[in-house]
């Protein structure tokens, strides 16, 4: 049971937040399936895209093959070159020529990462009902620098503060942990033993605070010590003591602390192996992780589910949309 015995608090007392620079997941590592194209020429690429959309019919293959093989920064340069050469906005041109899921995927690829995340969060908050899963996925998995950028872009694009919008659309401990995850200036120590009488209900807030404020490396040490003392994995304890969106968020934070690629491998599996494909989640993960850690996600997927991500996408999708996803996947395992 989570935090149901006083000696479990000793686990947390053993560990305080490191004051030195923290280890951010995947920081400085290029484990993406999409890398900057070596012989890149923005003007030439703009010409290829223009020809692909010119005249009767659209060459979808040329469009998706080119854009899936360029980094996001290179796509922004192509967009600028296209505007200069043809006086049109490339994204608007692509939207007019494409449709359905392929259009959504290509537009996502053309969006700068921070703006893409900010837009997804805004949509999750301002749509019909709050999409908790999107809030959980993005805020539990992004690095501090990424969160900083998202907050800035959100304010610039939507004229409001992300924290205020989240606070206005959520409540309780779920809201508190989301807000903690938004705070980029974190530090200090946390004496959980002194927080109460060792009952989860008393110390839920302290528990949430420590999960939201500790580095991934630090939390992994806590989880290991927790299991030695309690005999339970942290995930099992969370599942036994919490429910609903708070349970999902706590589990996401723990899973991301253990392995961000495994967290996204699970997300991809669920998006394709439940009744009907969750294309929004599938697209969001494939786009946002293609330059970050897709190679590691593929390895985690194969290890966890005994099948390759590539073959699973092949089985669950079709057409040009499938081709684009497979390009982003980067290969079969």
HUQUIDA-V949188 format. One record per pair of residues at least 12 apart in sequence whose ideal C-beta (glycine too) atoms are under 7 Angstrom apart, sorted by the first residue. I is the first residue (numbers start at 1). J is the second residue. D is the distance in Angstrom with one decimal. If there is no record, write none. Layout:
# HUQUIDA-V949188
i:I j:J d:D
i:I j:J d:D
This chain:
# HUQUIDA-V949188
i:1 j:237 d:6.6
i:1 j:240 d:6.1
i:1 j:241 d:6.4
i:2 j:200 d:5.2
i:2 j:237 d:3.7
i:2 j:238 d:6.2
i:2 j:240 d:6.5
i:2 j:241 d:4.0
i:3 j:198 d:6.5
i:3 j:200 d:4.8
i:3 j:203 d:5.6
i:3 j:207 d:6.0
i:4 j:198 d:6.7
i:4 j:199 d:6.7
i:4 j:200 d:6.2
i:5 j:198 d:5.9
i:6 j:198 d:4.0
i:7 j:229 d:6.1
i:8 j:226 d:6.8
i:8 j:229 d:6.0
i:8 j:230 d:5.7
i:9 j:192 d:4.7
i:9 j:193 d:3.9
i:9 j:198 d:6.3
i:10 j:193 d:6.5
i:11 j:222 d:6.2
i:11 j:225 d:4.5
i:11 j:226 d:5.0
i:11 j:229 d:5.7
i:12 j:190 d:6.9
i:12 j:192 d:4.3
i:12 j:210 d:6.0
i:12 j:222 d:6.4
i:13 j:191 d:6.6
i:13 j:192 d:6.8
i:13 j:193 d:5.4
i:14 j:225 d:6.3
i:15 j:218 d:5.9
i:15 j:221 d:5.8
i:15 j:222 d:5.3
i:16 j:189 d:4.1
i:17 j:187 d:5.8
i:17 j:188 d:6.5
i:17 j:189 d:6.6
i:17 j:213 d:6.3
i:17 j:214 d:5.8
i:17 j:218 d:6.5
i:18 j:215 d:6.5
i:18 j:218 d:6.3
i:19 j:187 d:6.8
i:22 j:215 d:3.9
i:23 j:215 d:6.3
i:23 j:216 d:6.7
i:23 j:217 d:4.7
i:24 j:143 d:4.3
i:24 j:144 d:6.6
i:25 j:143 d:6.7
i:25 j:216 d:5.7
i:25 j:260 d:4.5
i:26 j:260 d:6.5
i:26 j:292 d:5.6
i:26 j:293 d:4.9
i:27 j:143 d:6.3
i:31 j:292 d:7.0
i:31 j:293 d:4.6
i:31 j:295 d:4.8
i:31 j:296 d:5.1
i:32 j:290 d:5.7
i:32 j:291 d:3.9
i:32 j:292 d:5.4
i:32 j:293 d:6.7
i:32 j:294 d:5.3
i:32 j:295 d:6.9
i:33 j:290 d:5.6
i:33 j:294 d:4.0
i:33 j:295 d:6.1
i:33 j:328 d:6.3
i:33 j:329 d:6.2
i:33 j:330 d:2.7
i:34 j:68 d:6.9
i:34 j:71 d:6.2
i:34 j:290 d:4.4
i:34 j:291 d:5.0
i:34 j:328 d:6.5
i:35 j:71 d:6.6
i:36 j:71 d:4.4
i:36 j:74 d:6.0
i:37 j:69 d:5.8
i:37 j:70 d:5.2
i:37 j:74 d:6.0
i:40 j:74 d:5.5
i:42 j:77 d:4.1
i:42 j:78 d:5.0
i:42 j:81 d:4.0
i:43 j:81 d:4.9
i:43 j:85 d:6.8
i:45 j:66 d:6.0
i:45 j:78 d:4.7
i:46 j:78 d:5.5
i:46 j:81 d:4.2
i:46 j:82 d:4.1
i:46 j:85 d:5.5
i:48 j:62 d:6.3
i:48 j:66 d:5.9
i:49 j:63 d:6.3
i:49 j:66 d:6.6
i:49 j:82 d:6.5
i:49 j:90 d:6.9
i:50 j:82 d:7.0
i:50 j:86 d:5.9
i:53 j:93 d:5.9
i:53 j:97 d:4.7
i:58 j:97 d:4.4
i:58 j:98 d:7.0
i:60 j:98 d:7.0
i:60 j:102 d:6.6
i:60 j:320 d:4.6
i:63 j:106 d:6.8
i:64 j:106 d:6.8
i:64 j:320 d:6.1
i:64 j:323 d:5.9
i:64 j:324 d:4.3
i:64 j:327 d:6.5
i:65 j:327 d:6.8
i:67 j:106 d:6.3
i:67 j:109 d:5.4
i:68 j:324 d:5.9
i:68 j:327 d:3.6
i:68 j:328 d:5.7
i:71 j:291 d:6.1
i:72 j:112 d:6.3
i:72 j:113 d:6.0
i:72 j:291 d:6.5
i:75 j:109 d:6.5
i:75 j:110 d:5.6
i:76 j:112 d:6.5
i:78 j:90 d:6.8
i:79 j:91 d:6.9
i:79 j:110 d:6.7
i:90 j:110 d:7.0
i:91 j:107 d:6.1
i:91 j:110 d:5.1
i:94 j:106 d:5.5
i:94 j:107 d:6.9
i:94 j:110 d:6.9
i:95 j:107 d:6.4
i:101 j:279 d:5.7
i:101 j:321 d:4.3
i:102 j:320 d:4.8
i:102 j:321 d:4.7
i:102 j:324 d:6.3
i:104 j:283 d:6.3
i:105 j:283 d:5.4
i:105 j:321 d:6.3
i:105 j:324 d:5.3
i:108 j:283 d:6.0
i:108 j:287 d:4.5
i:109 j:287 d:6.0
i:113 j:288 d:6.8
i:114 j:149 d:4.0
i:114 j:150 d:5.4
i:114 j:153 d:4.5
i:115 j:153 d:5.2
i:115 j:157 d:6.6
i:116 j:287 d:6.9
i:116 j:288 d:6.7
i:117 j:138 d:5.5
i:117 j:142 d:6.9
i:117 j:150 d:4.9
i:118 j:150 d:5.1
i:118 j:153 d:4.4
i:118 j:154 d:4.1
i:118 j:157 d:6.0
i:120 j:134 d:5.6
i:120 j:138 d:6.4
i:120 j:284 d:6.3
i:121 j:134 d:6.8
i:121 j:135 d:6.7
i:121 j:138 d:6.1
i:121 j:154 d:6.6
i:121 j:162 d:6.6
i:122 j:154 d:6.7
i:122 j:158 d:5.2
i:125 j:165 d:5.1
i:125 j:166 d:6.7
i:125 j:169 d:4.9
i:130 j:169 d:5.0
i:130 j:170 d:6.6
i:132 j:245 d:4.5
i:132 j:248 d:7.0
i:135 j:166 d:7.0
i:135 j:178 d:6.2
i:136 j:248 d:5.6
i:136 j:249 d:4.9
i:136 j:252 d:4.9
i:137 j:252 d:7.0
i:137 j:267 d:6.6
i:139 j:178 d:5.8
i:139 j:181 d:4.4
i:139 j:182 d:6.8
i:140 j:181 d:6.7
i:140 j:249 d:6.6
i:140 j:252 d:3.8
i:140 j:253 d:5.1
i:140 j:256 d:5.1
i:141 j:256 d:5.1
i:141 j:260 d:5.8
i:141 j:263 d:6.4
i:144 j:184 d:5.0
i:147 j:182 d:6.3
i:147 j:184 d:5.7
i:148 j:184 d:5.1
i:151 j:182 d:6.9
i:162 j:182 d:6.6
i:163 j:179 d:5.9
i:163 j:182 d:5.3
i:166 j:178 d:5.3
i:166 j:179 d:6.5
i:167 j:179 d:6.4
i:173 j:204 d:5.9
i:173 j:205 d:6.8
i:173 j:208 d:5.6
i:173 j:246 d:5.2
i:174 j:245 d:4.8
i:174 j:246 d:4.5
i:174 j:249 d:6.0
i:176 j:205 d:6.8
i:176 j:208 d:5.8
i:177 j:208 d:4.7
i:177 j:212 d:5.3
i:177 j:249 d:5.6
i:180 j:208 d:6.9
i:180 j:209 d:6.4
i:180 j:212 d:3.3
i:180 j:213 d:6.5
i:181 j:212 d:5.4
i:186 j:213 d:4.8
i:190 j:206 d:6.6
i:190 j:209 d:6.2
i:190 j:210 d:5.1
i:192 j:206 d:5.1
i:192 j:210 d:6.6
i:200 j:241 d:5.1
i:211 j:250 d:6.5
i:211 j:253 d:5.1
i:216 j:256 d:6.9
i:216 j:257 d:4.4
i:219 j:257 d:4.0
i:220 j:257 d:5.9
i:220 j:258 d:6.4
i:234 j:254 d:5.3
i:235 j:251 d:5.9
i:235 j:254 d:5.8
i:238 j:250 d:4.8
i:238 j:251 d:5.7
i:238 j:254 d:6.7
i:259 j:300 d:6.7
i:260 j:293 d:6.5
i:261 j:293 d:5.2
i:261 j:296 d:3.7
i:261 j:297 d:4.5
i:261 j:300 d:4.5
i:262 j:300 d:4.4
i:262 j:304 d:6.7
i:264 j:285 d:5.4
i:264 j:289 d:5.7
i:264 j:297 d:5.0
i:265 j:297 d:5.2
i:265 j:300 d:4.0
i:265 j:301 d:4.1
i:265 j:304 d:5.6
i:266 j:304 d:7.0
i:267 j:281 d:6.3
i:267 j:285 d:5.5
i:268 j:282 d:6.6
i:268 j:285 d:5.5
i:268 j:301 d:6.5
i:268 j:309 d:6.4
i:269 j:301 d:6.7
i:269 j:305 d:5.6
i:272 j:312 d:5.7
i:272 j:316 d:4.2
i:277 j:316 d:5.4
i:277 j:317 d:6.8
i:286 j:325 d:5.6
i:286 j:328 d:4.8
i:290 j:328 d:4.6
i:294 j:329 d:6.9
i:294 j:330 d:6.0
i:297 j:309 d:6.9
i:298 j:329 d:6.9
i:298 j:333 d:5.4
i:302 j:333 d:4.9
i:308 j:332 d:5.2
i:308 j:333 d:4.3
i:309 j:329 d:5.7
i:310 j:326 d:6.3
i:310 j:329 d:5.1
i:310 j:331 d:6.5
i:310 j:332 d:4.0
i:310 j:333 d:6.7
i:311 j:332 d:6.5
i:313 j:325 d:5.1
i:313 j:326 d:5.9
i:313 j:329 d:6.1
i:314 j:326 d:7.0
